[in-house]
């Protein structure tokens, strides 16, 4: 029997300190997902994507403008390394792991304790598609295929 690399679970993050290092497209997606789940999200980056400006302005996401420092990890429950610098991502993951935080390295499933699935949400239903961190694009395509299949097979419209 094949072993699972990651166990698909729901993780309650409401009110938990979640740190994202990197303010580009990937960091933005992770920050917005965590904020929607009620996490206390802080993003550390010299710059952030435009999609984060409104959540920062209304207080759903905190932005520490600048470079990552180890003290940014203080109190973090979950840490996401989402920069385009593989060495920095590895350092963030290593230090966060030493402090007991759950870690996701957006550039390396092998260094991750946690991965994010491609979410499909609807009326009281959430489904996630995982590819063991190997191909996030395939996860998104599969999610979209399932969404389209459900839409075609439900005359009253999709629940998801």
ZATIKOL-588157 format. One record per residue: residue in three letters; x, y, z of N, C-alpha, C in turn. Coordinates in Angstrom, 3 decimals, padded with zeros to 6 digits. Atoms other than C-alpha are relative to their C-alpha. Last residue first. Layout:
REM residues N
  resn       n.X       n.Y       n.Z      ca.X      ca.Y      ca.Z       c.X       c.Y       c.Z
   ALA         X         Y         Z         X         Y         Z         X         Y         Z
...
//
This chain:
REM residues 160
  resn       n.X       n.Y       n.Z      ca.X      ca.Y      ca.Z       c.X       c.Y       c.Z
   UNK  -001.369  -000.489  -000.188  -020.278   024.045  -005.191   000.310   000.952  -001.121
   UNK  -000.095  -000.366  -001.415  -023.950   023.352  -004.827   001.368   000.580   000.278
   UNK  -000.964   000.665  -000.882  -024.082   023.439  -008.611  -000.124   000.466   001.443
   UNK  -001.221  -000.782  -000.197  -027.199   024.465  -010.463   000.906  -000.699   001.002
   UNK   000.336  -001.151  -000.844  -030.779   023.174  -010.392   001.211   000.886   000.261
   UNK   000.879  -000.930   000.724  -030.033   020.914  -013.360  -000.355   001.248   000.811
   UNK   001.016  -000.477  -000.938  -027.070   019.419  -011.503  -000.895   001.007  -000.717
   UNK   000.828   001.103  -000.475  -024.856   017.272  -013.722  -001.054   000.406   001.021
   UNK   000.701   000.674   001.111  -023.301   020.045  -015.831  -001.005  -001.028   000.493
   UNK   000.914  -000.965   000.617  -022.422   022.231  -012.817  -000.807  -000.652  -001.120
   UNK   001.143  -000.186  -000.902  -020.933   019.269  -010.953  -001.030   000.945  -000.603
   UNK   000.763   001.245   000.023  -018.729   018.430  -013.917  -001.235   000.111   000.888
   UNK   000.749   000.026   001.251  -017.614   022.052  -014.237  -000.867  -001.250  -000.112
   UNK   001.010  -001.072  -000.041  -016.624   022.236  -010.567  -000.879  -000.036  -001.247
   UNK   001.037   000.478  -000.921  -014.842   018.867  -010.819  -001.123   001.025   000.084
   UNK   000.724   001.073   000.690  -012.934   020.069  -013.886  -001.126  -000.547   000.862
   UNK   000.881  -000.629   000.974  -012.024   023.310  -012.102  -000.802  -001.031  -000.786
   UNK   001.075  -000.687  -000.724  -010.634   021.425  -009.107  -001.000   000.599  -000.974
   UNK   000.897   001.064  -000.456  -008.653   019.178  -011.463  -001.180   000.598   000.758
   UNK   000.736   000.492   001.181  -007.164   022.226  -013.210  -000.998  -001.082   000.400
   UNK   000.985  -001.019   000.397  -006.279   023.810  -009.853  -000.812  -000.459  -001.199
   UNK   001.043  -000.028  -001.038  -004.604   020.607  -008.614  -001.083   001.006  -000.374
   UNK   000.872   001.167   000.235  -002.749   020.254  -011.909  -001.111  -000.059   001.035
   UNK   000.794  -000.288   001.197  -001.406   023.802  -011.500  -000.949  -001.142  -000.327
   UNK   001.160  -000.810  -000.368  -000.316   023.005  -007.934  -000.890   000.357  -001.197
   UNK   000.456  -000.742   001.171   001.917   020.213  -009.269  -001.253   000.802   000.346
   UNK  -000.819   000.194   001.199   004.099   018.321  -006.789  -000.414   000.891  -001.168
   UNK  -000.908  -001.125   000.169   002.724   019.539  -003.460   000.824  -000.062  -001.268
   UNK  -001.169   000.199  -000.868   001.223   016.142  -002.724   001.047   001.091  -000.186
   UNK  -000.885   000.813   000.839  -001.151   016.749  -005.657   001.304  -000.263   000.756
   UNK  -001.432  -000.008  -000.290  -004.007   018.028  -003.513   000.749  -000.850  -001.024
   UNK  -000.706   000.933   000.873  -007.583   018.949  -004.373   001.482   000.177   000.255
   UNK  -001.365  -000.377   000.348  -009.663   020.572  -001.642   000.620  -001.099  -000.851
   UNK  -000.763   001.138   000.493  -013.430   020.478  -001.220   001.391   000.514  -000.371
   UNK  -001.319  -000.395   000.486  -015.509   022.861   000.842   000.732  -001.267  -000.397
   UNK  -000.896   001.074   000.422  -019.239   022.417   001.305   001.318   000.614  -000.456
   UNK  -000.313   000.850  -001.139  -021.688   024.607   003.220   000.939  -001.151  -000.322
   UNK   000.991  -000.094  -001.073  -023.118   026.040   000.017   000.306  -001.000   001.111
   UNK   001.394  -000.225   000.345  -020.026   026.193  -002.125  -000.855   000.064   001.233
   UNK   000.911  -000.293  -001.101  -016.262   026.101  -002.079  -001.402   000.259  -000.514
   UNK   001.267  -000.153   000.700  -013.658   024.502  -004.318  -001.043   000.152   001.097
   UNK   001.307   000.047  -000.649  -010.190   024.891  -002.895  -001.149   000.215  -000.970
   UNK   000.814  -000.879   000.838  -006.886   023.989  -004.552  -001.435  -000.130   000.490
   UNK   000.663   000.596   001.157  -005.003   022.409  -001.674  -000.691   001.074  -000.824
   UNK   001.330  -000.541   000.251  -002.530   024.137   000.637  -000.563  -000.694  -001.236
   UNK   000.170  -000.533   001.351   000.457   022.209   001.929  -001.438   000.499  -000.121
   UNK   001.360  -000.330   000.415   001.579   021.654   005.504   000.040   000.444  -001.454
   UNK   000.848   000.812  -000.873   004.706   020.140   007.043  -001.440   000.084  -000.471
   UNK   001.258  -000.465  -000.583   006.790   021.441   004.150  -000.611  -001.006   000.954
   UNK  -000.320  -000.731  -001.233   010.466   020.911   003.309  -001.259   000.406   000.769
   UNK  -000.841   000.833  -000.859   009.732   018.182   000.763   000.337   000.680   001.320
   UNK   000.884   000.861  -000.796   006.851   020.203  -000.700   000.817  -000.844   000.979
   UNK  -000.499   001.354  -000.250   009.415   022.779  -001.799  -000.959  -000.787   000.893
   UNK  -000.920   000.426   001.051   008.870   026.251  -003.318   000.465  -001.442   000.174
   UNK   000.686  -000.025   001.291   005.741   027.170  -001.356   000.899  -000.457  -001.139
   UNK  -000.949  -000.626   000.913   007.499   026.107   001.818  -000.625  -000.079  -001.382
   UNK   000.269   000.267   001.407   004.737   025.449   004.312   001.044   000.754  -000.796
   UNK  -000.619  -000.752   001.089   005.563   025.243   007.978  -000.448  -000.492  -001.362
   UNK   000.266   000.738   001.233   003.796   024.318   011.211   000.571   000.831  -001.138
   UNK   001.093  -000.442   000.869   005.508   026.148   014.030  -000.217  -001.015  -001.121
   UNK   001.214   000.803  -000.149   007.575   024.346   016.652  -001.181   000.436  -000.836
   UNK   000.865  -000.650  -000.987   010.304   026.973   017.080  -001.325  -000.736   000.174
   UNK  -000.694   000.043  -001.303   012.882   024.805   015.348  -000.858   000.588   001.111
   UNK   000.102   001.370  -000.510   010.396   024.350   012.499   000.669  -000.152   001.356
   UNK   001.384   000.155  -000.470   010.131   028.120   012.057  -000.197  -001.392   000.589
   UNK   000.155  -000.745  -001.255   013.936   028.389   011.885  -001.418  -000.132   000.559
   UNK  -000.863   000.584  -001.031   014.297   025.639   009.268  -000.227   000.690   001.351
   UNK   000.566   001.295  -000.393   011.313   026.806   007.203   000.803  -000.614   001.143
   UNK   001.265  -000.270  -000.697   012.501   030.431   007.125  -000.585  -001.303   000.529
   UNK  -000.334  -000.562  -001.306   016.046   029.323   006.232  -001.258   000.266   000.826
   UNK  -000.543   001.093  -000.812   014.814   027.075   003.409   000.334   000.496   001.409
   UNK   001.113   000.892  -000.355   012.649   029.892   002.020   000.481  -001.127   000.914
   UNK   000.765  -000.682  -001.045   015.637   032.265   002.185  -001.179  -000.874   000.435
   UNK  -000.803   000.010  -001.223   017.782   029.806   000.245  -000.721   000.660   001.163
   UNK   000.036   001.348  -000.569   015.061   029.237  -002.371   000.790  -000.093   001.311
   UNK  -001.369   000.294  -000.429   014.669   032.970  -003.015  -000.006  -001.338   000.746
   UNK  -000.636   000.609   001.166   011.446   033.556  -004.988   001.473  -000.313   000.271
   UNK  -000.833  -000.944   000.747   009.620   034.110  -001.723   000.531  -000.701  -001.254
   UNK   000.523  -000.175   001.353   006.690   032.177  -000.307   000.778   001.056  -000.768
   UNK  -001.124  -000.597   000.715   007.783   030.711   003.027  -000.395   000.076  -001.467
   UNK  -000.089   000.309   001.427   004.535   030.087   004.896   001.174   000.762  -000.587
   UNK  -000.884  -000.879   000.763   004.578   029.947   008.690   000.046  -000.490  -001.435
   UNK  -000.226   000.489   001.362   001.847   028.519   010.907   000.835   001.033  -000.735
   UNK   000.583   001.339   000.017   001.436   028.926   014.686   000.310  -000.687  -001.336
   UNK   000.689   000.485   001.203   003.695   031.979   014.882  -000.442  -001.454   000.165
   UNK   001.424   000.250  -000.198   004.444   033.310   018.371  -000.746  -000.559  -001.185
   UNK   000.463   000.082  -001.390   007.827   034.796   017.494  -001.521  -000.169   000.051
   UNK   000.584   001.319  -000.274   008.597   034.046   013.832  -000.600  -000.112   001.401
   UNK   001.336   000.003   000.589   009.155   037.728   012.969  -000.732  -001.317   000.278
   UNK   000.978  -000.380  -001.019   012.054   037.531   015.437  -001.418   000.119  -000.557
   UNK   000.452   001.155  -000.787   013.990   035.576   012.811  -001.038   000.373   001.047
   UNK  -000.882   000.153  -001.157   014.121   038.608   010.527  -000.552  -001.145   000.838
   UNK   000.281   000.966  -001.056   012.589   038.739   007.049   001.092   000.018   001.066
   UNK  -000.550   001.342   000.164   013.210   041.870   004.998  -000.312  -000.867   001.215
   UNK  -001.429   000.181  -000.167   011.035   044.949   004.975   000.397  -001.445  -000.197
   UNK  -000.724  -000.367   001.217   007.475   046.187   005.229   001.496  -000.107   000.252
   UNK  -001.282  -000.469  -000.507   005.708   044.300   007.988   000.855   000.245  -001.233
   UNK  -001.177   000.017   000.866   002.180   044.049   006.624   001.187   000.578   000.751
   UNK  -001.007  -000.959  -000.469  -000.815   043.064   008.750   001.220  -000.121  -000.912
   UNK  -001.385   000.466   000.142  -003.735   041.365   007.000   000.908   001.119   000.500
   UNK   000.078   001.465   000.040  -007.446   041.720   007.779   001.369  -000.636  -000.113
   UNK  -000.474   000.681  -001.201  -006.796   045.301   008.932  -000.131  -001.515  -000.001
   UNK   001.127   000.229  -000.910  -008.929   047.219   006.397   000.365  -000.872   001.201
   UNK   000.651  -001.251  -000.387  -005.885   048.755   004.690  -001.138  -000.224   000.999
   UNK  -000.921  -000.677  -000.926  -003.958   045.474   004.658  -000.673   001.265   000.537
   UNK  -000.007   000.720  -001.277  -006.924   043.598   003.156   000.960   000.601   001.033
   UNK   001.274  -000.170  -000.707  -007.263   046.414   000.573  -000.047  -000.794   001.309
   UNK   000.123  -001.362  -000.516  -003.570   046.488  -000.384  -001.294   000.218   000.771
   UNK  -000.093  -000.041  -001.466  -003.155   042.717  -000.638  -000.262   001.393   000.579
   UNK   001.151   000.701  -000.581  -004.414   042.359  -004.226   000.031   000.000   001.526
   UNK   001.139  -000.908  -000.104  -001.872   045.031  -005.270  -001.211  -000.654   000.665
   UNK   000.830  -000.073   001.201   000.971   042.618  -004.575  -001.197   000.909   000.250
   UNK   001.106   000.951   000.072   003.244   043.372  -001.647  -000.759   000.215  -001.302
   UNK   001.136  -000.474   000.791   006.671   044.976  -001.290  -001.104  -001.058   000.069
   UNK  -000.276  -001.393   000.355   009.657   044.685   001.080  -001.148   000.637  -000.787
   UNK  -000.513  -000.143   001.357   008.024   041.565   002.489   000.330   001.469  -000.251
   UNK  -001.279  -000.708  -000.050   006.740   040.192   005.765   000.566   000.021  -001.410
   UNK  -000.844   000.257   001.164   003.055   039.242   005.792   001.245   000.869   000.127
   UNK  -001.039  -001.013   000.183   001.142   038.957   009.043   000.821  -000.411  -001.204
   UNK  -001.020   000.127   001.039  -002.133   037.063   009.214   000.937   001.200   000.007
   UNK  -000.653  -001.288  -000.189  -004.280   036.634   012.328   001.241  -000.019  -000.889
   UNK  -001.331  -000.077  -000.607  -006.245   033.683   010.983   000.420   001.453   000.202
   UNK   000.014  -000.637  -001.308  -009.991   033.842   010.382   001.337   000.087   000.692
   UNK   000.223   001.032  -001.020  -010.241   031.319   007.540   000.080   000.574   001.414
   UNK   001.390   000.453   000.143  -010.681   034.155   005.029  -000.346  -001.054   001.042
   UNK   000.846  -001.067  -000.540  -007.406   035.617   006.360  -001.477  -000.393  -000.094
   UNK  -000.082   000.045  -001.464  -005.654   032.284   005.762  -000.880   001.080   000.643
   UNK   000.667   001.223  -000.449  -006.857   032.147   002.159  -000.010  -000.074   001.523
   UNK   001.443  -000.202   000.147  -005.913   035.782   001.555  -000.783  -001.225   000.450
   UNK   000.457  -000.979  -000.989  -002.419   035.282   002.972  -001.509   000.186  -000.068
   UNK  -000.025   000.647  -001.320  -001.832   032.087   000.962  -000.542   000.955   001.062
   UNK   001.047   001.045  -000.043  -002.934   033.709  -002.299  -000.069  -000.646   001.375
   UNK   001.310  -000.649  -000.010  -000.825   036.815  -001.598  -001.124  -001.018   000.084
   UNK   000.218  -000.483  -001.353   002.255   034.781  -000.736  -001.360   000.664   000.154
   UNK   000.218   001.183  -000.839   001.928   032.991  -004.071  -000.267   000.416   001.442
   UNK   001.259   000.674   000.336   001.431   036.178  -006.113  -000.290  -001.178   000.929
   UNK   000.357   000.145   001.408   004.189   038.181  -004.431  -001.306  -000.760  -000.167
   UNK   001.222  -000.720   000.350   004.422   039.391  -000.850  -000.389  -000.058  -001.453
   UNK   000.084  -000.173   001.451   006.942   036.972   000.617  -001.335   000.603  -000.379
   UNK  -001.213  -000.707   000.408   007.237   035.599   004.150  -000.007   000.021  -001.523
   UNK  -000.341   000.247   001.397   003.742   034.728   005.363   001.256   000.810  -000.288
   UNK  -000.979  -000.877   000.629   003.205   034.472   009.108   000.247  -000.451  -001.428
   UNK  -000.536   000.637   001.205   000.129   032.968   010.743   000.869   001.018  -000.728
   UNK  -001.003  -000.809   000.686  -000.815   033.878   014.295   000.591  -000.788  -001.164
   UNK  -001.391   000.456  -000.121  -003.941   031.940   015.260   000.923   000.915  -000.806
   UNK  -000.726  -000.707  -001.044  -007.238   033.793   015.718   001.448  -000.408   000.176
   UNK   000.657  -001.211  -000.482  -009.157   031.242   013.679   000.793   000.585   001.171
   UNK  -001.004  -001.048  -000.191  -006.615   028.752   012.306  -000.608   001.298   000.527
   UNK   000.600  -001.204  -000.578  -008.640   025.552   012.492   001.098   001.021   000.283
   UNK  -000.820  -000.568  -001.068  -007.009   023.027   010.157  -000.655   001.288   000.487
   UNK   000.405  -001.381  -000.192  -009.098   020.739   007.963   000.754   000.526   001.204
   UNK   000.765  -000.315  -001.212  -007.207   017.623   007.040  -000.494   001.439  -000.083
   UNK   000.938  -001.110   000.203  -005.685   015.957   003.974  -000.859   000.198   001.255
   UNK   001.329   000.400  -000.431  -002.802   013.830   005.288  -000.945   001.176  -000.231
   UNK   000.709  -000.971  -000.823   000.343   014.575   003.312  -001.372  -000.554   000.326
   UNK  -001.031  -000.991  -000.358   002.888   012.140   001.862  -000.605   001.046   000.931
   UNK   000.349  -001.388   000.271   000.343   009.321   001.951   001.171   000.891   000.382
   UNK   000.160  -000.894  -001.138   001.903   005.879   001.895  -000.407   001.383  -000.485
   UNK  -000.757  -001.254   000.064   001.324   003.454  -000.946  -000.281   000.849   001.235
   UNK   000.835  -001.171   000.000   000.000   000.000   000.000   000.885   001.242   000.000
//
